[in-house]
Amino acid sequence: MIDRLADAAHVVVADGAGSLEEVGTSASRGRFATGRALVTEADVLVAVCDASPHGITRLLTWVVEARALAVDTPMVVVVNRAPGARFRRGELYEEITASLGTHHVVFAPYEARVGDAAWKGAMVGGGAFARAVARVADLVATVPRRVTEASILDVAS
């Protein structure tokens, strides 16, 4: 399914690479085989974390597992519910870039109306959160795509 989606669309966004650790091999595929396949095949990884000590710790743990699967894949880190204070954002940025080596960090601020819209199943208009999401999309769009057999066939025909 992953390969067919990637062949059929220029950009595929998949939210599903939660846990990545290999947890036994009693089944034909490991417990987190789909997440591992998504990370392995991705052109760019977007790692989202909460702006809390627990969120940063979980991010660092996930990235260690992801880097074992995708060493050179570009990564964009999104800090969700980011604080407004520049000093606190600076502290978060320093920890993330020092620990991960990534320079693409986007801060998505907390906006109560985003949560309200989610509960109502409604769209959210402009605002700081929407601008942060647009920034992530811009960063992801600039990453060169890997050459696949399907893209070679498209160019040849």
N, C-alpha and C positions, 0 to 999 in steps of 0.2 A: 504494500500500500504506500509506503513512504517513497519508494522509487517511482511508482506511477504518478503520485502527486508532484514530485519534483520534475518529472518529465513533462507533465501537462501544464505547469504554471511557472512563470518566471520567478515569482516570490511565493514561498510557502512559509507561513508562520505556524509553529507547533508549540503548544504549551503542554509539555508532558515529560520533561526531562527532570523530574524531581529527584528521587534517589537514584544513584548510579552504581552503588557498590554491588559487587557480585555476591549474591546470597545463596550459595549452594548451587548444585547442578543436578538435582534429582529430576527435574523436568527437562523436556527437550530444549527449552530456552530458559535462561535465568529469569528470576522474578522481575528484574528491571531491564529486560532485553530491549524493549521498545525505546525507553529513554536512552539507553546506551547507543542504540542505532541512530537515534535523532542527533545526539551529540557528535557521533563519529562522522555522520554525513553532512552536517551543517556547514554552510559557507561562513556563517557568523553566529556566534553565541550571544544571546542577550540574557544576562544573569540579573535577576531582580531580587533585591533584599530590602528588608525593613531597616529603617534608620535607628536601630537600637543595638546595644551591645550583643544581644542574642541574635539579631538579624545579621550582623556583620560576621559573627562566629559561624553561623550556618552558611553564609556566602563563602567564606574562606574554605570550609570543609567541602562544599559542593565543587568549588573551583579545583581543588586538589584532585577530586575524582574525575572531573571533566577533562582536566589537562592530561591525565593518564590516557584518555581516549582520543583527545584532539589537541595535541601539543602546540601546533602552530595556528590553529583557527583563531581569527580575530574575535575579540570579545568586547562587548559594550556592557557596562555595569549600570543598572538603574537603582538608585536609592529611593525607595518609595516612602511617602510620608516624611519627607526630608524636613529638617528644621529650617526656619527662616534665618536664623542667626548665622552670619558669615563665619564666625569663629568655629561654631559646631560643624558647619559644612566643611570647613577647612580641615578640621580634625578627622572627619570621616574620609575626605578625599585623600589625606596623607596616609591613613591606615590602609585604604584600599589600594592605592597606587604603590605604596611601599611593599605591601604583602603580595600583590598580584602582578605588578609590572604593567598593568593596563593604564592607559591614559584617557580612555573614553569612559568618563563617569558622568552620568546625567542625574540631576536631582529633581525628583518629581514631588512637589510639595503636597501637603495634606490640604484638601479642600472639602469641606463638609458637603457641598453640593454634588460632588462626584459620588459620594456614598449614597446620598439621597436619590440621585438619578439611577444608581444601580438597583436600589430597592424598588424603584418605580418602573424599571425596565425602560428608562428614557435615555435619550441622547444628552450629552453634556456639551454645551457650546464652548466658546473660547475661554481662556483663562490660563493661569500659570501651569496647571496640570496638563492641559491640552497642548500648550507650547512645549512642555517637556517631552510628551509623547511624540510630537512632531520632530523634535530634535533627535530622538532615538531613531525614528523612521529615516531621517536624513542621513544619519551615521551608517545605518544598515545599508541604505541604498548606495553608498559610496564604496562599499566593499566589493572588489571584483569577484565574480562568480567563478567557481571551478569549471573547467572544461569537462563535459561529460560526453559519452557516446551519442546521446540524443542531440546535444547541441552541435556536435560535429556533423551529424546527419542533416540537421536543419540548415546549416550553412552550405552544405554541399548540394542541397536540392534547390 
